[in-house]
Amino acid sequence: MSQIRVFILALLFFTAITANSQEDIPAYTVQVGNYTNPKPGDFAQLQSHGFVYSVKRPSYIDVFMGGYSTEKEANEVLANLQLFGYSNAAVSKLNVDGGQPVAVIQLATKRLGEKINWEEYLAAGPLHVLLSGKQVKLFAGTFPDLPAAKAHLAKIQKAGFKDAFVRSVNNVLLHEAGDFEMGGAPKRPLIPLVFEEQKKEEEASAQANPIVETKKQETPKEYDEVAILPATKAEEPKAEQPKAKTAETTPKGVEAKSEPVKKEVEKPAATKKEPVKAEQEKPAAKEAAPVAASFEANLPDIRPNVKRTSAYELQKSLKAEGSYKGSLDGFYGKSTRSAYDLALANNRQLQKYRILAKYMATPSEDAAKGTIQYYINNLWDDPKTAIDGLSDSKAPIARAYRAYFRYVSEGQSKDVNWLMNEAIREAFAGKKNLPGKLDLSVRYAYEDIDQMLMHLRYIHEASPDGPSAPCWLFRKHPAPALKAFGPAEGSNLKLQACGGFWEWEEVKVLDAIARDLNGSAQTSEAAIAKSQSQLAQLYLTPKALTDDERKALESWNAKLWQGIDGWSSRDPMLAEIATALKINYLQTEVLFEDFFMDEGFNEREAKALGLQAMKVLVGHHLERFI
C-alpha cells in the first residue's frame, strides 16, 4: 500500500512539474514598434523593464521587449510602454507550436537589469538569449543535436564556462544576440575557440567518411504573429555586400580608349553561325575577379552633428503635427528620430500610404518576352535563346550585345571586332556629333573590357528608344561598368532600376503619395522610365553638381512647396495629406544627403545631390504644383 502511495505522490509531483513548466513557457512578447534604423541607446529607458531585442524585416526592423509566460504579464509591461509614449506597442504571441527543439549549451542566467559582460561570453561562439520574465538566459549554439552539444561541452567548460550544461530549447523562444542586443558592437575574438575546433572536427569527419551526409544545423523559424503592419512574412535577411564604388569607378568625363587597326577587320562568312556556350560564364578575356555591385541600399546612419535645412524643416513639420517637442536647431538627433517614429505610428495619412506603398508596383528588371530588352536581360541566364533573338534583330544595340557576349565568353577575335564595329557604324550613321573620341573612320580592335563597355554605352545613347543598360552589367563587371556608364553632360542614357534607393521604405511611400497627388493626370511611361534611370545613375555613379545646377534645384524645391502649401490651404483633409507628404519628403531628403556624404561628397554637394534625387523621384508626378 505504501508503494502505491509513493507512486501516486510521485505521479502528482511529476504532473505538477509538467503543468508548471508548460505554464512558464515565455510565449508572449511585447512589440515596441518598427523602425528604419533603431539604435540601442534609443531604448535605454526600457532596459530596466525588459530585455530589448530586434528582428530584421525586408524594409524595416521590429523591436521587441521581453518574454512572458502569460498574456497578463505582457499586458502589464505594455501599459508601462504606453506611459513612455510607445502608443503603437502591442502584445504578440510567438508561434511556439510551430517551433522545434534544438540543442544548446546554457552558459549563464542573468537577472533583468544585471550588467552582462558580452565580450566574456562571445568567446563561446554565437550567442542566443531566452527571455523569461526577469531572467535572461545565455546560450552558445545552436548544435545539430544533443550528442553534438555534449561533445563540445567539455571544451566550453575548459574555456572558462565551468557551470555550462547542455539542454534542449524550442527554437522560436531563442533570440540571436547581435550588436543591437548587446548595446553596441562589443569586441569579438578573431576566432571563437569552441567553434573553430568544431569546424576542424567536422572537416576531419567529412574526409574520413565522405559518403556520410552531414546533418544540417536547424535554424530558428520565422515569427509568424509579430508584425504590426499587414506586411508579408519576413524574409531571411540577405548578406550585405560591399558596394563597388571608388575614386577609380566614379570618373568625371571618361573618354573611350581607341586602338586603330591598320588592316580592316575581315568580315566573317555570312553562313557562319555564332557558337554559344550556355554554361561558360567565366570570361576568357583577362579580368580581375569582380566584387559584385550591390543594389541593396542599406539606410545610412544619419549624422547628428550636421546642421542642415532639411532637418530644420522636418523639425518644423513634426512640431506642427504634434510629434516633436524639442527646439528647432536643424540637428537630426534622437529627439528628431523619436518624433519621426511617433509620426509614423500615429499619423493616419502616413499609415495609409505606408500600407498603400506595399501594394504599388515598384521598378523591376522584367521585360516583355520577345523584345530586345528581354533578350539582353536573359543573356547570361539563357544564352542560346538570347543570342538567337538578338541575331534576328537588325538593331545596332542587338549586334553590340552579341559582340560583348562573344568577347566575354571566348576572348578577342575578328568576329568580335567586326560585330562591334558594324554596330557602331549603323548606330551613328549620318550623325555629326559623336561621343567621346569615337571615330567612324577607325576600325577598333577590342582587347579589354573597359573599351568594350564604353562603346556599348555609346550605342545605348545613340538608341534613345532602345533598351536600358541591364543590371547584370554592374554585377558581372562592377568597376568597368561603373566607369563606362558614369554620368556625362547631355546624356540620354537609360539604366534599369535595379533596386538601390527603391529598397528604402521612405522612397516607396514618397512615390505612393506623389502618384496619388498627381490626380487623374497620368505620367507617361517614358517620363517614369527616365526618372527610374536617373535615380539608378544617382545611386550607382553620382557626380557633384555645378553652382548653377544647385541654384536651379533650390528654386524648384521652393516653388514646389509654395504650390503645395497653397493647394493644401483650401481644405483640412488636403492639409493632412500635405503634412504627411512634407514629413516623408524631408525625412527622405535627409537620408539622401547622408547617403551622398557616405559616398565622399561634402555637406554642400550632398545637399544638392539630395535635392536632385528628390526631383528625379517625384518631380514628374508633382509638376502641377510648380
C-alpha positions, 0 to 999 in steps of 0.5 A: 500500500505504501508503494502505491502511495509513493507512486501516486505522490510521485505521479502528482509531483511529476504532473505538477512539474509538467503543468508548471513548466508548460505554464512558464513557457515565455510565449508572449512578447511585447512589440515596441514598434518598427523602425528604419534604423533603431539604435540601442541607446534609443531604448535605454529607458526600457532596459530596466523593464525588459530585455530589448531585442530586434528582428530584421524585416525586408524594409524595416526592423521590429523591436521587441521587449521581453518574454512572458509566460502569460498574456497578463504579464505582457499586458502589464509591461505594455501599459508601462510602454504606453506611459513612455509614449510607445502608443503603437506597442502591442502584445504578440504571441510567438508561434511556439507550436510551430517551433522545434527543439534544438540543442544548446549549451546554457552558459549563464542566467542573468537577472533583468537589469544585471550588467552582462559582460558580452565580450566574456561570453562571445568567446563561446561562439554565437550567442542566443538569449531566452527571455523569461520574465526577469531572467535572461538566459545565455546560450552558445549554439545552436548544435545539430543535436544533443550528442553534438552539444555534449561533445563540445561541452567539455571544451566550453567548460575548459574555456572558462564556462565551468557551470555550462550544461547542455539542454534542449530549447524550442527554437522560436523562444531563442533570440540571436544576440547581435550588436543591437542586443548587446548595446553596441558592437562589443569586441569579438575574438578573431576566432571563437575557440569552441567553434573553430575546433568544431569546424576542424572536427567536422572537416576531419569527419567529412574526409574520413567518411565522405559518403556520410551526409552531414546533418544540417544545423536547424535554424530558428523559424520565422515569427509568424504573429509579430508584425504590426503592419499587414506586411508579408512574412519576413524574409531571411535577411540577405548578406550585405555586400560591399558596394563597388564604388571608388575614386577609380569607378566614379570618373568625371568625363571618361573618354573611350580608349581607341586602338586603330587597326591598320588592316580592316577587320575581315568580315566573317562568312555570312553562313557562319553561325555564332557558337554559344556556350550556355554554361561558360560564364567565366570570361576568357578575356583577362579580368580581375575577379569582380566584387559584385555591385550591390543594389541593396541600399542599406539606410545610412546612419544619419549624422547628428552633428550636421546642421542642415535645412532639411532637418530644420524643416522636418523639425518644423513639420513634426512640431506642427503635427504634434510629434516633436517637442524639442527646439528647432536647431536643424540637428537630426538627433534622437529627439528628431528620430523619436518624433519621426517614429511617433509620426509614423505610428500615429499619423493616419495619412502616413499609415495609409500610404505606408500600407498603400506603398506595399501594394504599388508596383515598384521598378523591376528588371522584367521585360516583355518576352520577345523584345530586345530588352528581354533578350539582353536581360536573359543573356547570361541566364539563357544564352542560346535563346538570347543570342538567337533573338538578338541575331534576328534583330537588325538593331545596332544595340542587338549586334553590340550585345552579341559582340560583348557576349562573344568577347566575354565568353571566348576572348578577342577575335575578328568576329568580335571586332567586326560585330562591334564595329558594324554596330557602331557604324549603323548606330551613328550613321549620318550623325555629326556629333559623336561621343567621346573620341569615337571615330567612324573612320577607325576600325577598333580592335577590342582587347579589354573590357573597359573599351568594350563597355564604353562603346556599348554605352555609346550605342545605348545613347545613340538608341534613345528608344532602345533598351536600358543598360541591364543590371547584370552589367554592374554585377558581372563587371562592377568597376568597368561598368561603373566607369563606362556608364558614369554620368556625362553632360547631355546624356540620354542614357537609360539604366534599369532600376535595379533596386538601390534607393527603391529598397528604402521604405521612405522612397516607396511611400514618397512615390505612393503619395506623389502618384496619388497627388498627381490626380487623374493626370497620368505620367507617361511611361517614358517620363517614369522610365527616365526618372527610374534611370536617373535615380539608378545613375544617382545611386550607382555613379553620382557626380557633384553638381555645378553652382548653377545646377544647385541654384536651379534645384533650390528654386524648384524645391521652393516653388514646389512647396509654395504650390503645395502649401497653397493647394493644401490651404483650401481644405483640412483633409488636403492639409493632412495629406500635405503634412504627411507628404512634407514629413516623408519628403524631408525625412527622405531628403535627409537620408539622401544627403547622408547617403551622398556624404557616405559616398565622399561628397561634402555637406554642400554637394550632398545637399544638392545631390539630395535635392536632385534625387528628390526631383528625379523621384517625384518631380514628374508626378508633382509638376502641377504644383510648380 
